[in-house]
Amino acid sequence: MSAKAEMLDTLRTMLRDVFRLRNDGVAYARLARAHGYVDGYMRALLEANVCDKRELLALVAEERSHVDGPATLEVTSAAIAAA
C-alpha cells in the first residue's frame, strides 16, 4: 500500500469516528476535539500536497454517506443562484 493510500485510510477512519461520535450524541468537547484532529490532518495533507481539495471533499462525502445514508436532495449551482 502506498503512503498516500495509508494516509487516506487514516483519514477515513478518523472521519468515521467523528460521524459515529456525532450520531452517538457525545459531549460537545469530545466531538469538537475529534473535529479538530480531522481538520488538522486534512490541512496537513493539503499543505504536503498529498492530495487536493476535491479529493478530500469527495472522501468526506463518501464517508458521510456511509454513516448517514444518501443525501435527500442534490443541490445544483443553478438552484443556489436562484435562492
MOPELIN-V524960 format. One record per helix or strand. SS is the DSSP state (h for helix, s for strand). FROM is the first residue (numbers start at 1). TO is the last residue. If there is no record, write none. Layout:
SS|FROM|TO + SS|FROM|TO
This chain:
h|3|24 + h|28|47 + h|53|68 + h|77|82
